[in-house]
C-alpha cells in the first residue's frame, strides 16, 4: 500500500528542527548542531561504506528504501526568496542530487523543471498538500512518497492528515530558536503508535506509524 513517509527528521530537545535564516553559507540556518552530531557515513544504505552496522545506520538506511518520489519545501532546495532569480541555481547538491527520483518543490513562484542524469528531477509546484501528494504518488509509480522537509512542510502534511509513517531522530542538544517541528499541531501524536529506540550515540529514534483508520474517525 502506498504511504507518505518522513525519514531522518532531526529534532532538538527543545523541539527545533531547522534554523531561522537559510543562506548560501548556512543551508540549514543556525541549526548546524543538529546535523553536526552525526558524521553521516552510509546514511543512504548499509554496506555503502566500511562501518559497523548500528541502530543509527540501520534506521537512517530506510531513507531511500521503497521511495519513488519526494516532496520538499522551497528552503530545502535553495535560499532564495520571492520570484526565482536567473542565477543558474540547481539546488544544494550540484549535478548529482542524492534523490534519484522525481522531486516536487513547493513554491508560489513559477520555475522551469530541472532534470539530472542520475534520475533526479525537480518540478516546482504551487498547490495544496493533497494535490501535491496526488502528483507525487503518480510519479512514484506504486512506490512510497517521502515528505522530505523542512519542518514547515512536514507540519502542512501532518495538519492535512496525509502522513502514514515518520522517523524522527531526537538529538541531545538545545538550540533555543529556529523552526519548530510540532508548532500548531498539538495532539497529532494521538493518530500514531510511537516506538522509541535509544542508541549508544545519544540519539533517540522515534518511529511513528499511523493508526488503523478503520473506525478511528
C-alpha positions in Angstrom: 0.0 0.0 0.0 1.2 3.5 -0.9 2.4 5.6 2.1 3.6 9.1 2.6 6.7 8.9 4.8 9.1 11.1 6.7 12.6 9.9 7.3 15.6 11.1 9.3 13.9 14.2 10.6 16.3 15.7 13.3 14.7 17.5 16.2 16.5 19.2 19.2 15.5 18.6 22.8 13.6 21.9 22.8 11.7 21.0 19.6 13.5 22.8 16.9 14.2 21.1 13.5 15.8 23.9 11.4 17.3 27.3 11.7 15.5 30.6 11.2 17.5 32.1 8.3 18.7 29.9 5.4 21.5 31.4 3.3 24.0 30.2 0.7 26.6 29.9 3.5 24.1 28.3 6.0 21.8 25.8 4.2 20.2 24.8 7.5 20.4 28.2 9.2 21.8 28.2 12.7 20.9 24.6 13.3 24.2 23.0 12.5 24.4 21.5 16.0 21.5 19.1 14.9 23.4 17.7 12.0 26.9 18.0 13.2 26.1 15.4 15.8 26.4 12.6 13.2 29.2 12.0 10.7 26.7 11.0 8.0 28.5 7.9 6.8 26.4 5.4 5.0 23.0 7.1 5.5 21.8 6.0 2.1 22.4 2.3 2.7 24.2 -0.2 4.9 27.2 -1.6 3.0 28.0 1.6 1.2 31.0 2.3 3.4 33.3 0.4 5.8 31.5 1.0 9.1 29.7 -1.2 11.7 26.0 -1.9 11.3 24.5 0.1 14.2 21.0 1.1 15.2 21.6 4.6 13.8 22.9 3.4 10.5 20.1 0.8 10.1 17.4 3.4 10.7 18.9 6.0 8.5 19.3 3.5 5.8 15.5 3.4 5.4 15.6 6.9 3.9 15.7 5.6 0.3 14.1 2.2 0.5 10.9 1.8 -1.4 10.6 5.6 -2.2 9.6 6.7 -5.7 9.2 10.4 -5.3 9.9 13.2 -2.8 8.0 16.4 -1.8 10.1 19.2 -0.3 9.7 22.8 0.8 11.4 25.6 -1.1 14.1 26.2 1.5 15.3 22.7 1.2 16.0 23.4 -2.5 17.6 26.8 -2.1 17.8 30.0 0.0 16.2 32.4 -2.5 13.0 34.3 -1.6 10.3 35.7 -3.9 10.4 35.2 -7.7 13.2 32.9 -8.7 16.3 34.8 -9.9 18.0 33.8 -13.1 21.1 32.7 -11.3 21.6 29.2 -12.6 20.9 27.7 -9.2 20.2 23.9 -9.4 19.9 23.0 -5.8 22.4 22.5 -2.9 23.6 19.2 -4.3 25.4 20.1 -7.5 25.0 17.8 -10.5 24.4 14.6 -8.5 21.4 15.2 -6.2 21.0 12.1 -3.9 17.3 11.6 -4.5 17.4 9.7 -7.9 13.6 10.1 -8.1 11.1 12.9 -9.2 11.0 15.6 -6.5 8.3 18.2 -6.1 9.3 21.6 -4.7 6.6 23.7 -3.0 6.7 27.3 -4.2 4.3 30.1 -5.1 6.6 31.2 -7.9 7.0 29.5 -11.3 10.2 27.8 -12.2 11.1 25.6 -15.1 11.6 21.8 -14.2 15.1 20.6 -13.8 16.4 17.1 -14.7 19.6 15.3 -13.9 21.3 12.3 -15.5 21.1 10.2 -12.3 17.3 10.1 -12.4 16.6 13.1 -10.1 14.2 15.7 -11.4 12.7 18.8 -9.7 9.2 20.1 -10.5 8.1 23.3 -8.9 4.5 23.3 -7.9 2.0 25.7 -6.2 -0.8 23.5 -4.8 -2.4 22.3 -1.6 -0.8 19.2 0.1 -3.5 16.8 -1.1 -3.0 17.9 -4.7 0.8 17.8 -4.5 0.7 14.3 -2.9 -1.5 13.1 -5.8 1.0 14.3 -8.3 3.9 12.7 -6.4 2.0 9.4 -6.0 1.5 9.2 -9.7 5.2 9.9 -10.3 6.3 7.3 -7.7 4.7 4.5 -9.8 3.5 2.4 -6.9 6.3 3.2 -4.5 6.0 5.5 -1.5 6.4 9.3 -1.4 8.9 10.8 1.1 7.9 14.1 2.7 11.4 15.4 2.8 11.0 18.6 4.9 11.8 21.0 6.2 9.7 21.1 9.3 7.2 23.6 7.9 6.4 21.3 5.0 6.1 18.3 7.3 3.7 20.3 9.5 1.5 21.1 6.5 1.1 17.4 5.6 0.5 16.4 9.3 -2.2 19.1 9.6 -3.8 17.6 6.5 -3.6 14.1 8.0 -1.6 12.7 5.0 1.4 11.2 6.6 1.5 7.4 7.4 5.0 7.0 8.8 7.6 9.2 10.4 11.2 8.5 11.6 12.2 11.3 14.0 15.7 11.5 15.5 15.9 13.5 18.7 19.4 15.0 19.1 20.6 15.7 22.7 21.2 19.4 22.0 19.2 22.6 22.7 19.0 25.4 20.1 16.9 28.0 21.8 15.5 29.3 18.5 14.7 28.2 15.0 11.8 26.5 13.3 9.8 24.1 15.5 8.5 20.8 14.1 5.4 20.4 16.3 4.2 24.0 16.5 0.5 24.4 15.9 -0.3 20.7 15.6 -0.9 19.7 19.2 -2.4 16.3 19.7 -1.1 14.9 16.5 0.5 12.0 18.4 -2.9 10.6 19.1 -3.1 9.5 15.5 0.0 7.3 15.7 1.6 4.5 17.6 5.1 5.6 18.6 8.0 3.3 19.3 11.1 4.8 20.9 14.6 3.4 20.4 17.8 4.8 22.1 21.2 4.4 20.6 24.7 4.4 22.0 25.4 7.6 20.0 23.0 9.6 22.2 20.3 9.8 19.5 16.7 8.8 20.4 14.8 7.5 17.4 11.0 7.6 17.3 9.0 5.5 14.8 5.6 6.9 14.2 3.1 4.6 12.5 -0.4 5.9 11.6 -3.1 4.0 13.5 -5.6 2.0 11.5 -8.1 4.5 10.1 -11.0 2.0 10.3 -13.3 3.1 13.0 -11.0 5.9 14.1 -13.0 8.8 12.8 
